[in-house]
Amino acid sequence: MGKTPFIIMILFILFAFFLHLLALLKIFPLLISVPTLFISILIFLFYLNNRNRFKGF
């Protein structure tokens, strides 16, 4: 169960990257794909940074 969020986030990034490739081919709107890719990468980096944070005594 511990690796489930990590795998879901990687799949979301791959999906957003695929949408971005379609947007560069002018099949999908670029206005939707760019924020989707940015948000997916931002959430993934926030998750990686916040995992092992020391919360105090």
Phi, psi and omega in degrees: 000339184288331182267358183298312179297324179298315181292320179295320179293321177297318178295323178294321177295317178296320177296316179294323177294321177296318176297323179293321175297320176295325178291325178290335175273003179064035175261331182233149181294131180292331181294338178264324186286324182294310177296327179296315179294317179298314182293322180295318178291321179297316179295320179296315179292323177296320178295316180294325182283331188263000185294304190252040181279136178283124186260002177098180183265000000 
